[in-house]
Amino acid sequence: MNSYSIHEFVEKTKRKDTPDEAFGLQSERILEVDLTGEIWAKMGAMISYTGNIKFERERALEHGVERMFKKTFTNEGGELMKATGRGRLFLADQGKRITILELENRQLTVNGNDLLAFEPTVNWDIQLMRKVAGMMSGGLFNITLQGEGKAAITTYFEPLTLPVSQGNPVYTDPTATVAWSGELEPEFHTDINYRTFLGRGSGESIQMKFEGEGFVIVQPGFETE
């Protein structure tokens, strides 16, 4: 058969059967949601759907007054949309790799730009990192998830999970840091010397420092401004 035929292309790229779960992966970069109620997802992440699904932008008071003010003054967490109805929903984020995580009532903190979707049973809030003011112009706020349910996060290429243990801190580049376990509360660590001010530093003079017991998820690539 002609390897360039339309039939061959359709057979190779058509939708695959996924497990009978709310979240499933069609590929490493496409999330399929078996929607039977509602979910929250990153605004603009919908690439296709079947069935009867409605999309609604997160309303100002959707999650309470306190969270509204956090979003207003931090410009963090991105815009969320609520998808409601019944059908199959397909989500993606600029071709980034997708990982599905079952929270099992554990807490996970995720960079707002790397959170793709989560089930309505998952509670979330915007977290301000302490002891960081004035050290960076952005990236100080993240989304904390907790509860029973699934969340989907995205990374540029394959994620790497680094264990953190007592007496063995882990340092990461803030722009490469995707998520970390709820037991950890990172601080920003500076390595600034005269070479940094002369423009001869490594470009990595600000790092995130994780101490305690838990894990950190990093990615090998990220957007540059």
C-alpha positions in Angstrom: 0.0 0.0 0.0 1.2 3.5 -0.8 2.7 4.8 2.4 1.7 8.4 1.4 -2.0 7.6 0.8 -4.7 9.4 2.7 -6.0 6.0 3.9 -2.7 5.2 5.4 -2.4 8.6 7.1 -5.9 8.3 8.6 -5.2 4.8 9.9 -2.0 6.0 11.5 -3.3 9.1 13.1 -6.9 8.3 14.0 -8.2 8.3 17.6 -7.1 5.4 19.7 -9.2 3.7 22.3 -8.3 4.9 25.8 -8.9 3.3 29.2 -12.4 3.9 30.7 -11.2 6.8 32.9 -11.9 10.5 33.1 -8.4 11.4 31.9 -6.4 9.4 29.3 -3.6 10.1 26.8 -4.2 9.9 23.1 -0.5 10.6 22.7 2.3 12.1 24.8 1.0 15.6 23.8 -2.9 15.2 23.6 -5.1 14.7 26.7 -8.5 13.0 26.2 -11.2 13.7 28.8 -14.2 11.5 29.1 -16.5 14.3 30.3 -19.6 13.4 32.3 -20.0 16.5 34.3 -17.4 19.2 34.5 -13.6 19.8 34.6 -11.3 22.8 34.8 -8.7 23.4 32.1 -6.3 26.0 30.9 -7.9 28.6 28.8 -7.2 27.9 25.1 -6.2 24.3 25.6 -9.2 22.8 23.8 -8.3 21.4 20.4 -11.4 19.3 19.6 -14.5 17.7 21.2 -17.4 15.5 20.4 -20.8 15.4 22.2 -22.6 18.2 24.0 -20.0 20.3 25.8 -20.1 24.0 26.8 -17.1 26.1 27.7 -17.2 29.0 30.2 -14.4 31.4 31.2 -13.7 31.4 34.9 -15.9 34.0 36.5 -14.3 36.7 38.7 -15.9 35.2 41.9 -16.0 31.6 40.8 -13.6 30.5 43.5 -14.2 33.2 46.1 -13.1 36.8 46.7 -9.7 36.0 48.2 -8.6 34.0 45.2 -10.0 36.7 42.8 -7.7 39.3 44.5 -4.7 37.0 44.3 -5.2 36.5 40.6 -5.8 40.2 40.0 -2.6 41.3 41.8 -0.3 38.5 40.9 -1.5 37.9 37.3 -0.8 34.3 38.0 -2.5 31.0 37.6 -3.5 31.8 34.0 -7.0 31.9 32.8 -9.1 28.8 33.6 -12.1 27.6 31.7 -14.8 25.2 32.9 -16.0 22.5 30.5 -19.4 21.0 31.3 -21.6 18.4 29.6 -21.1 14.9 28.2 -18.7 14.0 25.4 -15.0 13.5 24.5 -12.8 16.5 25.0 -9.2 16.8 23.7 -6.7 19.2 25.3 -3.2 20.2 24.4 -0.7 23.1 25.2 1.7 24.1 22.4 2.8 20.5 21.8 4.2 20.1 25.3 4.4 16.6 26.9 1.5 15.7 29.2 1.7 13.8 32.4 -1.4 12.6 34.4 -1.1 12.4 38.1 -3.6 10.9 40.6 -3.3 13.1 43.7 -4.7 10.6 46.2 -5.3 13.5 48.7 -1.6 14.6 48.5 -0.6 18.2 47.9 1.2 19.2 44.7 2.4 22.7 43.8 2.5 23.4 40.1 3.9 26.3 38.1 0.7 28.1 36.8 1.9 27.8 33.1 2.4 24.1 33.4 -1.1 23.1 34.7 -3.3 21.8 31.9 -6.4 20.4 33.6 -7.8 19.0 36.8 -11.0 17.3 38.0 -13.5 19.3 40.0 -12.9 17.2 43.1 -9.4 18.8 43.3 -9.1 21.9 45.5 -6.7 24.6 44.3 -5.3 27.9 45.5 -2.6 30.4 44.5 0.6 30.2 46.5 3.0 33.1 47.1 6.6 32.0 47.7 7.9 33.6 50.8 11.3 35.4 51.2 11.4 36.1 47.4 10.1 39.7 47.0 12.3 41.8 44.9 14.5 39.0 43.7 12.7 38.2 40.5 10.2 40.1 38.3 7.9 37.1 37.8 7.3 33.5 38.5 6.8 34.0 42.2 3.3 32.4 42.3 2.2 28.9 41.8 -0.9 26.8 42.0 -1.4 24.4 44.9 -3.5 21.3 44.2 -4.9 18.9 46.9 -7.7 16.4 47.1 -9.0 13.2 45.4 -8.8 13.3 41.7 -6.5 13.7 38.7 -4.5 16.6 37.4 -2.6 16.9 34.1 0.6 18.9 33.9 2.8 19.7 30.9 6.5 19.8 30.3 8.9 20.6 27.5 10.2 17.1 26.7 10.5 14.4 29.3 10.2 15.4 33.0 12.8 14.5 35.6 11.8 13.9 39.2 14.5 14.6 41.8 14.1 13.3 45.4 14.8 15.7 48.2 15.9 14.4 51.6 17.1 15.8 54.9 20.6 17.2 54.6 20.5 16.9 50.8 18.9 20.0 49.3 18.1 20.3 45.6 18.7 23.4 43.6 16.8 24.1 40.4 16.5 26.8 37.7 13.2 28.6 38.4 12.2 28.5 34.7 12.9 24.7 34.5 10.9 23.9 37.7 7.5 22.4 37.0 6.1 21.1 40.3 7.0 19.9 43.8 5.4 17.9 46.6 3.4 19.6 49.3 5.9 18.8 52.0 8.4 21.2 50.5 8.5 25.0 50.7 11.2 26.3 48.4 13.3 29.4 48.9 15.2 31.4 46.3 19.0 31.1 46.5 21.3 33.6 45.0 24.8 33.2 43.8 25.7 36.8 42.9 29.3 38.0 42.7 31.1 40.7 40.8 31.2 38.6 37.6 27.4 38.6 37.6 27.3 42.3 37.7 29.9 42.5 35.0 27.8 40.3 32.7 30.3 37.4 33.0 28.2 35.1 35.2 26.6 31.8 34.1 23.2 33.4 33.8 22.0 31.1 36.6 22.7 33.4 39.6 19.1 32.8 41.0 18.1 29.3 41.9 15.3 27.6 43.8 16.4 25.7 46.9 14.4 22.7 48.2 15.0 21.3 51.6 13.2 18.6 53.6 11.5 15.4 52.4 9.8 15.2 49.1 10.4 15.6 45.3 10.8 18.2 42.6 9.8 17.8 39.0 11.9 19.7 36.4 11.9 19.9 32.6 14.9 19.9 30.2 13.5 22.8 28.1 11.6 26.0 28.6 10.5 29.2 26.9 12.8 32.1 26.9 11.7 35.7 26.7 
